[in-house]
Amino acid sequence: MIWNWEFVWAEALPPLLKVVHITVLATLYGFAIAAVLGLLLALLRRAPVRLVSWPVVGFIEYVRSTPLLIQIYIVYFGLLPALDLDPTPFFAGVLALGIHFSTYTSEVYRAGIESVPRGQWEAATALNFRLTQKMFRVILPQAIPPVIPALGNYLVAMFKETPLLAAIGVLELLLTAKNTGSYTFRYIEPFTIVGVFFLIMSIVASLGILRLEDWLKQRRPG
């Protein structure tokens, strides 16, 4: 099949431009869930009570060891209906993305927390800080900035996983390209454009993460 620029401008590109925001929003909302839930999982995993920490460890390992597509199906067809909720495919997909990647961000947070020098923990204890004060006023402000690049990598990874939401009917880039191909019988142009979109947006996101990392380094004392 010969590449057809006229088809690109007239048929393939316009519908894709209309749904780019869906892919971007799914990524941003999903990452917001992953960032918050991942921090919660990291803190619960450090709980001294094994009745709390062990189930969290089991949950993290289960989610990380099973395919994201299966988890999307579980959330959309199982979890949310069991809670008497009638979710939109977009909401279910975003929630599944957030839950899945929260298990990875939790490990990033855990590494950051464990990298804080022991003296900082002891100093907070000597000042008679409560556990919440110690964590949110002393430990986390030192633990999170160094792990920003790793968190950013998962943002890009999540962005590249959004095509899986097409499996439950989310009209994002991949499904739109497939629909365009199904009624025009030309697939190479729409799928190539989708690949270029993902490449461009991944590069932009990576550059943004590098800028944020540089900004944090400049603000870091010493």
N, C-alpha and C positions, 0 to 999 in steps of 0.2 A: 504494500500500500504506500503510495506516494504522499508525502506531507503536503497538506493543502492549507496555505495561509488564509485563503478566503474563508474556508470553513472555520478556522481558528477564530478569526475576528467576528464572524457572523453567528456561529452556532455554539462553539465550544467554550469560549472565554466568558461571555456575558452571564450564563447561569452559574459558573464557578465563582465569579466575582460577587454574586449575590449571597453566597453561603460561606465565604471566607470567614466572616465574623462569627459564624456558629462554631467553627473549628477553634478559633482563637478564644472565644468565651468558654467553651468546654475545657480548654487547657487552663485558663486562668482560674475559673471556679474550682476545677478539680485540684489544682495545685494549692489553692487557698485551704481546701479541706485537708489535703495531704500535709501541709505545713503545720496546721493547728493540731490535727489528730496525731500526727507523727510525734510532736512534742509531748502530747499527753501520754502516748504509748511509751515513749522513752522514760518519762518520769515514773510511770506505773511499773515499768520493768525494774526500776531501781528500788521499788518498795521493799522494806525489810520483811514484810509479811508474805510468806510464800503463797498463801491462798490468793494473793493479788498478783504477784509477779509471775508465777508459773502459768496461769491461764493467758496472760499477756504474751509470754514467750511462745506458747502454743499457737496463739492466734497469728502472731507475726510469722512464724515458720510455716503455718498452713497457707497463709495468703501468698507468701513469697514463693512457695513451692508448687502452686497451682496456676494454670493459665489465666490470664486476664479475661479472655473471652468467656470462660466458664463463670467467672465471678460476675461479669456483666449480666449473664443470663440468670444467675442466682439472685442478684439484686432486683432485676426487672420482673422476673417471673415468679420468684419465691419470696424474698425477704419483704419487699414493700407490699405486695398483696397480702401477705400474712399479717401485716400490721394494719390491714384494712385501708391501705392507701392506694389511690389510683394514679400513679405517677405518669408524667409524660416521659417518652423515651429519652429526651434530653436530660431531664432531672435524674433519672435512673442511671444514665451513662456517666454523668458527672460524678454522682455519688460513688459509683463503682470505681472510676478512675481515682478518686480521692482516697478511698479505702485501700485500694491496691498499692498506691505509691506512698501512703502513709507508713506502711511497714518498712519501706526503704528509707524514707526520711527519718524514721525513728532511730534507725541504726546510725545515720549521720549525726543526729543530735546526741546519741549515746557516746559516740566517739569524741564529739566536742566536749561533752561534760566530763568525760574521763581524762581529757587532756589538760583540764584546769589543774594547776599545781596544788598539791596537798596542803601547802601552807595557806592557801586561800580558804579552804574549807575550815582549817583549824582557826584562822583568824576570825571568821564569821562565827564560829562556835564560841570563841573567847569573848566576842562582843555580845554574847547571849542573844543572837538572832534566832528567831523561830525558823522552822524548816522552810516555810514559804518565803520568809525574808531572805534567808540564806540563798535559796535557789534563784529567786527572781531579782534580787538586788546585787548579788555577788557573783554567783556561778554562771548563770545564763548570759549576762552581758559579756562575759569573757569567753563563753563556750560557743556562742552562735556566730559571731563575725568570721572566725577562721573557717567555718564549714559552709559559708555562703556559696563558694564555687561548686561544692559537691551537691548542694541543694539545687543550684542552677542546672547542673547536668541532668537531674531528674525532671526538671521543668521541660527541658528539650526532649527528654525521653518520653514524657507524657504526651507532648505535642505530637510526636511521631506515632503514638499508639491510638490517637483519636479516630483513625479510620475504622477501628474495631466497633465503634458505636454504630456503624452502618448495619451491623448485624441485628440491631433492635429497631431499625428504622429511623435513626437520626439522620436528617438530610444534610450531611456535611460534605466535604469536598469529594471523597471517594465515591459515595453513593450518587452524588450529582453527576460525576464523570461517567459512572456506570449507566445511569439513566440516559445521559446524552448519547452514549454509544449504542444503547439498546434501540433507540428509535432512528438513529442516523446510520447505523452499521459502520461507524468509524470510531475506533477505540484508541488508536495510537495518539491522536492529538489531545483529547481530554485527559487521558492518563498521564501523558508527558507533561502537560501543563500542571497537573496536580503535583507531580514530582518536583517541578521547578518551584511551585509555591512553597512546598515543604522545605526545599533547600534554602530558598531566600529567607523564610521566616525563622528557620533554625539558625542561620548565620546571624541574623539580626538579634535573636535572643542570646546567642553566645557572646556577641560583641557587647550587648547590654550587661551581661553578667560580668564580663571582664572590666567594664567601666565601674560597675558597682564594687568589685573587688579592689580596684585601684583607689576608689574613694574611701573605702573602709580602711585601707592601709594608711592613707594620709591622715585619717582621723585617729588612728591608733597611737596611743602615747608611746614615746620612746622610739 
